Amino acid sequence: MHAHIMEINLLYIACSPFLHVCPSAFVVLASLLNFRVMMGGGAGKWYGRDMSWHDGSAMAYHCWTQPLPNPFSPYMHRMPRWLHKMETYLTFVHESFAALFVFAPVYLRMIAFIGFQSIMVVIDLTGNFCTDWCVNLQ
Protein backbone atom coordinates (compact mmCIF):
# COMPACT_ATOMS: atom_id res chain seq x y z
CA MET A 1 0.00 0.00 0.00
CA HIS A 2 2.88 2.41 0.64
CA ALA A 3 3.93 2.31 -3.01
CA HIS A 4 0.40 3.27 -3.97
CA ILE A 5 0.48 6.24 -1.62
CA MET A 6 3.49 7.48 -3.55
CA GLU A 7 1.63 6.99 -6.83
CA ILE A 8 -1.46 8.85 -5.64
CA ASN A 9 0.72 11.73 -4.42
CA LEU A 10 2.31 11.97 -7.86
CA LEU A 11 -1.15 11.82 -9.37
CA TYR A 12 -2.29 14.73 -7.17
CA ILE A 13 0.76 16.73 -8.19
CA ALA A 14 0.11 16.04 -11.87
CA CYS A 15 -3.53 17.11 -11.48
CA SER A 16 -2.71 20.19 -9.42
CA PRO A 17 -5.09 23.14 -9.76
CA PHE A 18 -2.05 25.19 -10.80
CA LEU A 19 -1.68 23.07 -13.93
CA HIS A 20 -4.05 22.98 -16.88
CA VAL A 21 -5.26 19.38 -16.57
CA CYS A 22 -8.72 18.08 -17.36
CA PRO A 23 -10.43 16.87 -14.13
CA SER A 24 -11.86 13.86 -15.94
CA ALA A 25 -8.29 12.67 -16.55
CA PHE A 26 -7.73 12.69 -12.80
CA VAL A 27 -10.92 10.71 -12.20
CA VAL A 28 -9.86 8.05 -14.73
CA LEU A 29 -6.35 7.80 -13.28
CA ALA A 30 -7.62 7.63 -9.69
CA SER A 31 -10.12 4.93 -10.72
CA LEU A 32 -7.36 2.91 -12.40
CA LEU A 33 -5.21 3.16 -9.28
CA ASN A 34 -8.09 2.17 -7.01
CA PHE A 35 -8.89 -0.78 -9.27
CA ARG A 36 -5.26 -1.91 -9.28
CA VAL A 37 -4.91 -1.69 -5.49
CA MET A 38 -8.12 -3.60 -4.72
CA MET A 39 -7.88 -6.19 -7.50
CA GLY A 40 -4.20 -6.68 -6.66
CA GLY A 41 -5.11 -7.36 -3.04
CA GLY A 42 -7.65 -10.00 -4.02
CA ALA A 43 -5.40 -11.61 -6.63
CA GLY A 44 -2.44 -11.63 -4.26
CA LYS A 45 -4.46 -13.44 -1.63
CA TRP A 46 -5.87 -15.97 -4.08
CA TYR A 47 -2.71 -16.72 -6.06
CA GLY A 48 -0.32 -16.42 -3.11
CA ARG A 49 1.11 -19.44 -1.33
CA ASP A 50 -0.89 -18.97 1.85
CA MET A 51 -3.46 -21.78 1.78
CA SER A 52 -5.46 -20.23 4.62
CA TRP A 53 -7.10 -17.96 2.04
CA HIS A 54 -8.25 -20.99 0.07
CA ASP A 55 -9.60 -22.99 3.00
CA GLY A 56 -11.26 -19.95 4.60
CA SER A 57 -9.21 -19.86 7.79
CA ALA A 58 -7.26 -16.64 7.14
CA MET A 59 -9.51 -14.41 9.22
CA ALA A 60 -9.37 -16.82 12.17
CA TYR A 61 -5.94 -15.43 13.06
CA HIS A 62 -6.21 -12.01 11.39
CA CYS A 63 -7.06 -10.25 14.65
CA TRP A 64 -3.72 -11.26 16.17
CA THR A 65 -1.55 -10.57 13.13
CA GLN A 66 -2.96 -7.29 11.73
CA PRO A 67 -0.61 -4.51 12.92
CA LEU A 68 -3.17 -2.01 14.19
CA PRO A 69 -3.82 -1.48 17.91
CA ASN A 70 -7.41 -2.12 18.88
CA PRO A 71 -9.19 -3.30 22.06
CA PHE A 72 -11.91 -5.13 20.04
CA SER A 73 -9.42 -7.60 18.55
CA PRO A 74 -9.52 -10.21 21.33
CA TYR A 75 -13.32 -10.30 21.17
CA MET A 76 -13.42 -10.52 17.38
CA HIS A 77 -10.87 -13.33 17.55
CA ARG A 78 -13.28 -15.37 19.70
CA MET A 79 -16.10 -15.23 17.13
CA PRO A 80 -17.22 -18.60 15.70
CA ARG A 81 -15.12 -20.28 12.99
CA TRP A 82 -17.96 -20.10 10.45
CA LEU A 83 -18.02 -16.31 10.83
CA HIS A 84 -14.27 -16.08 10.21
CA LYS A 85 -14.69 -18.28 7.14
CA MET A 86 -17.45 -16.00 5.84
CA GLU A 87 -15.22 -12.96 6.47
CA THR A 88 -12.44 -14.57 4.46
CA TYR A 89 -14.61 -15.17 1.42
CA LEU A 90 -16.28 -11.77 1.67
CA THR A 91 -12.82 -10.24 1.49
CA PHE A 92 -12.41 -11.84 -1.93
CA VAL A 93 -15.80 -10.54 -3.04
CA HIS A 94 -15.04 -6.99 -1.89
CA GLU A 95 -11.50 -6.85 -3.21
CA SER A 96 -11.89 -8.75 -6.48
CA PHE A 97 -15.43 -8.48 -7.79
CA ALA A 98 -16.27 -5.06 -6.36
CA ALA A 99 -13.09 -3.72 -7.99
CA LEU A 100 -14.75 -4.33 -11.36
CA PHE A 101 -17.47 -1.84 -10.40
CA VAL A 102 -14.94 1.01 -10.33
CA PHE A 103 -15.53 1.51 -14.07
CA ALA A 104 -19.30 0.92 -13.97
CA PRO A 105 -22.16 3.42 -13.75
CA VAL A 106 -22.52 5.55 -10.64
CA TYR A 107 -24.84 3.27 -8.66
CA LEU A 108 -22.41 0.34 -9.06
CA ARG A 109 -19.46 2.55 -8.15
CA MET A 110 -21.31 3.39 -4.93
CA ILE A 111 -21.60 -0.34 -4.19
CA ALA A 112 -17.85 -0.68 -4.77
CA PHE A 113 -17.22 2.30 -2.49
CA ILE A 114 -19.33 0.77 0.27
CA GLY A 115 -17.49 -2.54 -0.14
CA PHE A 116 -14.06 -0.90 -0.02
CA GLN A 117 -14.97 1.20 2.98
CA SER A 118 -16.44 -1.78 4.83
CA ILE A 119 -13.10 -3.58 4.45
CA MET A 120 -11.29 -0.58 5.93
CA VAL A 121 -13.74 -0.27 8.84
CA VAL A 122 -13.48 -3.98 9.69
CA ILE A 123 -9.67 -3.82 9.54
CA ASP A 124 -9.72 -0.80 11.85
CA LEU A 125 -12.07 -2.56 14.28
CA THR A 126 -10.25 -5.89 14.40
CA GLY A 127 -6.51 -5.35 14.00
CA ASN A 128 -3.94 -5.04 16.77
CA PHE A 129 -0.23 -5.19 17.58
CA CYS A 130 -0.77 -8.20 19.86
CA THR A 131 0.68 -6.38 22.81
CA ASP A 132 0.90 -7.85 26.30
CA TRP A 133 -2.59 -6.75 27.30
CA CYS A 134 -4.23 -8.71 24.48
CA VAL A 135 -2.08 -11.80 24.98
CA ASN A 136 -3.31 -11.91 28.59
CA LEU A 137 -6.91 -12.02 27.34
CA GLN A 138 -6.40 -15.28 25.41
N, C-alpha and C positions, 0 to 999 in steps of 0.2 A: 504494500500500500504506500510506502514512503516514496517509491519511484513515481507513483501516480500523482502524489502531491506535488512533486517537482514538475511533472508534465502539466498539471492544471495551473500552476503558477506561471509557467511559460505561456500557456494559453491565455491567461488573464492579461499578461503583459502584451501579447500580440493583439489582443482585442481591447486595448486600452482606449478610453474615451478621447485621449489625446491623438490617437491615430485615426485615419479614415478607413475603418473596417466595417463591413456590413454586419449588423447584429445577427442576421440569420446564419452567417458563417460560424459565429461563436456557438450558436445553439447546436448546429450540426456537429462541430468539433467536440463540444461538451457531451453530446449524446453518444458519439463514438467512443469517447473515453469512458463514460459510464458503462456502456455496453461491454467494453473490453475488460474493465475491472470486475464486473459482476459475472460475466460469462467465464472469464478466466478463473475466478474463484470456484465456480461450479465444476469446470473441466478439470482443474487441478485436484480437486477432491476426488472426482470420479476416476480419473486416469492415473492418479498417484499410487504409490505402493502401500498406502495405509488401508488395510482391508476392513478396518472398523467403519469406514464410510460405506462399504458395500454390504456389510451385514447389519448395519443400522445401530451399532453400538458406540459410535463416535461421540454422541452427546452425553453418554453415560459418564464420561470422565471429563467433559468439556469444562465443567464448573471449577475443577481443580487445576486445569492447565491453562486457562485463558488468562493472560496477564493484565487483568484489570481488578483493582480492589473493590470488593462489594460484600456487604454483610448478608445479602440474600443467597449467595452462592452455596453455603452448606445446606440450606433448605431446598434449593432447586436440585442439588445433587441427590437428595433423598427421594425425589419423585419416582414413581413407578417406571420400570424398564420399558414398558410399552409406550409411555409418554416420551422417553428419551429417543426411542426408535422413530416415533412419529416426528419429533423435532429434527432428527437427522435427515429424513426424507423430505421434509418441508424445506430444509435448507437448500436441497437440490432444486426444488420447484422454484423457490424465490430467486436463487442465483442464476439458474440456467434458463428456465422457461420464461420467467418474468423479464429477463434481460432482452428477450426478443421483442417485448412490447415497447422498448425505448424508441423504436422507429415507427410505431403504430399511431393511429389517431389518438386524440387527446384523452378520451375516456380510458383507453387501454394504457396510456402512459401514466395515468393516475393510479391504475391498479399496480403497475410496476413500481411507482413511487411508494405506495403503501407497503408493498412487499419488501422493498429495499429498506425502508425505514423501520419496519417491524424487525428485520434482522438486526439492525443497529440497536434498537431498544432492548431486544432480548439479550444481545451480547453485553450491553451496559448493565442489565439487571442480574446477569448470572456469572460474569467473569470475576476472577480474583487473583491475587498474587500467592495464594496458599500460605499465608503468614501463620505464625504460631497460634493466633487466636482461632483460626478456622480449622487447623489440624486438631486442636483440642476438642472441637465439636464433633469429630468423627464418631 
